[in-house]
Amino acid sequence: MKTVTYVINSITLAVVLSTLTFVAKVQADSSFSVNSTYADTHGNNGTHYD
């Protein structure tokens, strides 16, 4: 079971890191880009961040 936990943790960490990298990249482009991209992918006005 240790192996399963390790794999899950590794995947989770990879997803979090890639998400943060993506968000940072988008924010660097422009704030408008962040809002429109967030709205497109989450179906809201792009001002709410979880």
C-alpha angles and dihedrals in degrees: 000000000000089000092053092050091048092051092048091049091048093051092046091050092049092050093048093049094048091047092051091047091050093048092048090050093049092047090052090057094057142302091249089056090053093051097047094044092049092048092050094051099037104033098237138095093279097243097099117082123186 
